[in-house]
Amino acid sequence: MIEMKDFEIQTLNLKEGWNLVSFYVEADDMTPATVFAPIQNELLQIKNLTQSYDPNLPFFLNTLSSLSVNDGYWLKVSEDVSLDVEGPVPSGASINVKSGWNLVGYPRSSGEGVADELTSLGNTVVQIKDLGSSYDPSIPSFLNTLSTMAPGSGYWLNVDADGTWTVGTVAEISELRRSIAQTQPDHSPEEKAGPAWGEATVYPNLGATVLAQVSIQGKPVAKGGVVGVFVGNELRGLQDVVLHNGMSYVTLNVNLNGAESVSYRVWSPDDHNDYLVSGTMLLELGGVYGNPELMELDAVTVSSKPLEVFKLTSEPFGFSFNTTLGRSYTVEATGNLRTWEAVELFQGSGGEIRFTAKPTSSGGAQFFRVFVE
């Protein structure tokens, strides 16, 4: 059952690639071809759990014929683009959910607290999450990163019994709140000093959740620290650490393209270095890791960075470079840029190290590099 109220314009600010979205207005014609006509050149595909629409396919191959405010959708575009949809806003909706994971919409134009919105489902709620945040009623509140529902976002909702989610009546909101609600939430980190990892790659799947206590060389991470999760060199999720009772924690939503092995990095605001957590971990689609017992992510090794040579001398030739305590530095030399030989091994002291080259018996040119372990 859906009741309608005044017309509004919903704006979806879409990023290149996959977006997890929903509609809180219902246009007169909710067929995909009509709704997405303004961005038909940028639209690649839209799909829910069972149906899909691709504007480049013959109509008889498309199974998604009508869009619903009750559903969440994966929407893929070829470039950043905005879409406006005009129609009435539901003043209440009942969404049937089945035991397990459901891809649902959020048919409201004002975002309300997640715990309040899920009241009608009672104690059947296991977890709800969007692309970047999650809420689990069974874990401590400081580990929950999703506090307010966002109009225009799609959600993965996990319940342990069939039921009906009754979305409440839309409250009147100010023009300021309305303008915020009409913008698709930005899941990227706020503008501040931080790691140069870029944005996480998104795949149209149900990702995994990782709950962990995090540290750098056994010590809590300072406020402003960031944890990233990677498949190879591809960023799949990142989140600021949260501090509680002198310890640091993180809740990560991890984008997956199937069952994949991931690694973790921690960015320190103290020295602006990336620290690596040793080893990898296999994550499954929809898996929750660290509940009831939190995982422990201790980042020990500094991620390799380009060598900064800041002092050169010609008589005799040599150079100086900064080091990190606990790392090894091997100076290698070559005369032909093809075959390299180790010349001298240094142990990092945390300060500057000086290397002085010895002349060759041939008197030919030499080239040097530093290999860091």
N, C-alpha and C positions, 0 to 999 in steps of 0.2 A: 504494500500500500504506500502510495506517494501522494502527498498533498503539495500544492504549488503556491508560491507567493509572487511578488513583483518581479518584473524582468530585470536582469542584470547582464553585464558583459564579463565573462570569465576570460582572463588572459593566461595562456600557457607560454612561458618562456622556455623554449626547448634548446637543449645543447646538442651539438653534433654527436651522433651515435644513439645509444639507447637511453630512453627516459621512462621512468615509472610514474604514470599519471592517472588522474581520474577527472570526471566532470561533475561539477555541482550546479550546472545549469542544463536545462533540457530544451534544445532548439526544436522548432516545428518539425524539422526533418533531421533525424539523427542517423541517417545512413552515412557511412564513412566517406563516400564520394562527395557528399554535400558539405559535411562538417569540415573536411580537410581540403576543400576546393581552393581556399586562399593560399595553401602551401603545397599544392599538388606537385610542384616541381622539386620540392625538397623532401617530400614524404617518401620513405622507402618501404616501411611496413608498420602495421599495428596489429597486436594480438593480445588475447587474454589466455586463459588456461587451455581452452579447447578450440578456439577459432582464430582466423587470421585474415587480414586484408592487405593486398599488395596492389597498388595502382597500376603496376606494369603487367599484371596477369590478366588473362581473359576473365570476365565476370563469373563464369561458371566454375572457376577454380578457387574463387574467394568464398570462404565459409562465414566470415563475419559480415553480417548484413545490416546490423543496427547496433548503435552504441547505447549503453545504459549507465545511469548515474550510480548504480549499485556496484559496478565492477571496476577493478583496477586494470590498467592496460600498459603493456610494453609498447612504446612508440619510438621508432627509429627514423631519424632525419639525416640528410646528407651534410647539413651545416646548421649553425646556430640560427634560430628563427623563432618568431612569435606568432601565436595563433589566438584570435579572438573568437569566442563562441557566445552568442546572445540567446537568452531564454529565461524562463522563470526558474526560481530556486526552490527546491523542495523544502517545505517547512516541517518535514519529518519523513523518515523512510524506515522500512523494515527489510533487512537483508538476511536471507536464509544462509546459514553457514553449516558446513558438515565437519565432522570430526577430522582433525588434521589441518593441513594448510589450505587457506582460502586466499585468493587474490581479490581484494575488495576495494571499492571506491570510498569516498568520504563526501556525501552529498550535502555539504554545508558550506556557506560562504564565510563563516567565522570559525577560527580554530579554537577548540576548547581543550581542557585538560584530558589527557588520554585515559586516566583512571576513571574519571567521571563519565566519559563517553562510552566506556565498556561496561558500565554498571548492569545493563540489561542482560549481559551474558553470565553474570554471577561469577562463581569460582571455576568456570570452565576455561577461562583464558589461560593459555600457556605462554604465549608471546605474540607481540605485534611489532612490525618493523617496516621502515621504508628503506631507501637506498643507503642512508647514512646513520640512522639512529634506531634504537630498539628499546622496548619496554617489556619487562618480565616481572609479574607481581610477586614471584617467589624469591627474588634476590634483593639485597639491600638497595635502598633508594639511590645511593650515590653511584651505583653501577649502571643505573638506567639513564640512557642518553636521550630518549624520546619522552618529552614531558607534555607537549602540546600538539594536537593533531593539526595538520596543515592542509587547508583546502587546495585542491588541484593535485595532490600527491596520491599515488596508489599505495596500498599497504598489503603486506603479507600478514594474515591473521591466523594463528594456530590455536585451536580449541580442542578439548579432549572429549567433546560430546556434540551431537547435532543440536542446533538451536537457532534462535532468531536474534539478530543484533538490531535493536531499535535505536536509531540515531535520533537524538533529541531535537526539539524545536529550535529553529534558528533565532538567536537573539539579535535585537537591533544593535548595530555597531556604528561607531563614528566614521566619518569619511577617512580619517587617517588609518584606522584599523581595516576599513574596507579596501583601501589601496594596497595595504600590505597583503591582505588575504587574496587579492586578485593576481598576485605574482607567484609564479612557481618557485618553491623554496630552493635556495642555493645550497647544495650539499658540500660545496668546497670550503676549506678552512677560511676563517676571517683573515683580512689583510694584516699581516704582522710578520715579524722575523720568524723564520721557520725553515724547514728543509726544502730543498729545491727538487721535490719529487714530482711536481705537477699534479694533475688530477687522476683519480683512480679510473682504470678501465672498467666499463660496465658491460656485463653480459645479461641477456634476458632470462635469468634463472633465479631460483630461490637460493640465496647465498647462505653462508655459515655465520655463526656468531661465536666470538672468542671472548671469554671473560678471564682477566689475568691480573695478577700483581706484577708490576714491572719495576725493574731497577737497572742501574748502570754500574757495573763492577760491584754489585752487592749493595749499593746505596740507592735510596729513593730518588726518583727523577724530580727535578725542580718544576715548579709551576711554569707552564709554557712549553713543556716537553711534548713531543709528538711521537706516536708509534705508528709505523707503517707495516703493511703486510704485502709480500711480493710473491709472484709466481715467476721464477727467473728474475728478469729485470723489470717486469711489468707490475706497476703498482695496482693492487686490488682493493685496498682499503686503508684509511688512516683516521686517527682520532687523537685529540688532545688527552693527555693524562689527567686524572682527577686525584686530588690529594685528600686523604682522610686519616685522621689520627696518626699523622706523621709518616704514612706510607703512601705509595703512588699506585694507581690502578688504571686499567683501560678496558673499555668495552668496544670491540671491533666488529663491524659488519664487513664481511669478506665476500667480494664478488667472485664467483666461480664459474668455470666453463666445464663443469663435470667434477669428478673427484680429482683433486690436484694437490701436489705437495707445495707448501708455502714456507717462506722464511720471513723473519721479522727484523726490523731495524728500529732503533730508538734515536730520535734527534734530541740532543741536549742543548737547552738554552744557555747553559753556563759557558760552554766553549764552542758552540755552534758546530759540533761534530756529529756525524752519524756513527752509531755504535751497532754492531751486528750481534744478534742472538745466534749462537752456534746451532747447527743442525737444521733440519726441515721437519715439517709436520704434515701429515695427510689429512685433508679436510674433505668432508662429504657434503653434497648439496643438502641444505636444510639442517645440518648438524649444529648442535650447541656444545661448546667445549669450555670447561671450567665451571660447571654447575653439577653437583653441589660444591665440589672442591676446586678452588681457583687454580688456573695454570700459573706457573712462575716463568716469567720472561726476564732473564738476566742478560743484558747486553754487555759484552766484555770487550770485543775487538773493535777498534776504530776502522771504519770503512776507508778503503784506499782513496786517496785524493791525488791530483796532479802534484808533482814535486815542485816546491817553490824554491828556486835557487836565487839567493838574494845577495851573494857576494862572490865575485870572480876575481882572481888575480892571475897575472901572466908570468911573473918572475918569483918563484917558480909557479907553474900553472896549478890551480886548484880551485875548489869551490866549497861553500858552506851551505848547510841546509838544516831546517828544523826537524826535530825528531819527537816521537811520542814514547813515553816510558813503557817498556815491555815489548816493543816491536823491534824487528831485525831489519837492517838496511845493508844490502849488498851492492857495492859499487862494481859495475861491469864495464869492460873496455873492449873496443874493436878497432881494427884498422881498415875494415872493408864494409862495415855496416851490415854484414851478413852473419858472421860468426862472433859471438860474444863470449868473453871469459871473465870469471869472477876475479877481481883484483883485491878487494879488501871487504871484510865483514865488520859492521858496527852494531852495537846494541843501543837501542834508543835510551836516551837519558832524560828526555823531557825538555831538553834545551838544544843548543846549536852544536853541530858536529862539523869538523873541518877535515876535508880530504885534500891531500897534495899528491899530484901525479908524479910518477917516476919516469924519466926519459927512456925511450926504447933504444935498443941497440942499433936498429936500422935508421933511426932518426925520422921515420915516417910519421904522418899525421895519425892522431888517436882521437877516438870519440868515446864519450862516457855516458852511462846512464845509471840510475839507482833503482834497484828492485826492492820493494817493500813487502815484508811478510808480517 
